[in-house]
């Protein structure tokens, strides 16, 4: 009997840097780490690469547009907790549009 191929969740986290500060969002009603601050982040969907996922999440969560050439992968972490996963950390100091809380049902503060 052939074994099922191992699949690992992949997430991308974005460090939006402006004047030496990083944007943080306080989680709300998500069921995970509610009340704590996080950066713009999300899981990859289907055939997305890491940069495409980060561009999508930045638009969905903060209303901003980012050019993939302005995204730099600054770290990768292999987590071995209850669910083994890979996290990519990307950074940029260049985007279009003003940052807006696009998901007020999931985020109650931008800092």
PyMOL commands that set and color helices and strands:
alter all, ss='L'
color gray80, all
select helices_A, chain A and resi 50-62+68-70
alter helices_A, ss='H'
color red, helices_A
select strands_A, chain A and resi 9-18+21-22+25-27+37-38+40-43+72-80+84-92+107-110
alter strands_A, ss='S'
color yellow, strands_A
deselect
rebuild
show_as cartoon
